[in-house]
Amino acid sequence: MIKIIVFYLHNSIIVKKFTFILLNSNYVKWLIMYVLGQLQLIHGQLQLPIYADYLTDNYFLVHPAMAGAQLEGVQARMTHRSQWQGVANAPSLQTINAHGRIGLKSGLGTVFYTDRNGFQNQVGASVTYAHHINLIVGNRDIHQLSFGLSAGVLNNTHDQTQFDIKLGDPLVEGSQVKSNGLHMDLGLTYIRYQFYTHFTVRNLIFKGQNISDDISLDKAKKIIVNTGHFFELSENAALEPSVMIQIVDYADLPSFDMNMKSHHTLNNLNFSFGASYRFGTQPNTNLFSGENLNQDHKQLTLLTGLQFRGVSFFYTYTHSFEDIQIAPFNSHQFTLGFDLSSDKFRFFPVRGML
């Protein structure tokens, strides 16, 4: 007989969900993997998690109003993220997105991604339209108000072929279980010279099926507020402090990012360094009333990037300081970017953003 403590992954945070089960130890391995897959399905159903992409010249992946915000040309970004180094079937995320300006006031973009975590795999795609109101247009300054609307679809595949159907759980079918969903996101961005702010609502509308929990789908919204400012230190250097707040509806989860990034220019080479500290409180699911199982989450992210003649490369490392971890948590992310036909407009005060 054995007591089991179950953990699940929520936006890179190890979250504990306690349940006590009495069973034969031969079933422990399969049960743990099954529950991990099921719990990830609940939250993975709600599309892309939010990491530090907005700090790696990849704002559009987070904020739909940034589609075509650069006024000219096309921006394309590809990312690869791996977590829990040394753990088999650890979470892995790949994304590709592109967006550009259509005329003076419109922007279009698209995102594709695949998010794999153990027996759970999610594939999604979305398209975005943005409308831009240009208050000032010039080769040095920008003053712009933008609205963005995204529509996307996603497909979850839960591989149960290695689960023991003799466990008697009605959710274990012993096959590949699939579920689908669609969502709409809304974004607002305001840029005034060196200052910028974003307001984004993920899953403003969400419809889908989930084989394990319908309640979480009724509270799918995620509100993201992100703001920052560029401070020019010299002609070749600038500092960019910024903050981001996330509020997750289904988990009642506030999360805060405190960021500092430096930008440097040497001839045609732009390079940057940055750090981000994420913190908040996770109110965990508790099956036993009267017990407080909340867990603070703390993460430190370090990043560096190079940009040269329309090609950019960023590396991001994240380390978690959770009290309870399945394994020493760290993640590595690589971002490769291409800016095509974007030589006409060069906005010096906001070069790190556009």
PyMOL commands that set and color helices and strands:
alter all, ss='L'
color gray80, all
select helices_A, chain A and resi 25-44+53-55+59-61+64-66+165-167+215-218+348-350
alter helices_A, ss='H'
color red, helices_A
select strands_A, chain A and resi 5-10+13-18+74-83+92-102+106-117+120-137+142-159+176-192+195-208+222-229+231-234+237-248+253-266+269-282+295-308+311-320+330-340
alter strands_A, ss='S'
color yellow, strands_A
deselect
rebuild
show_as cartoon
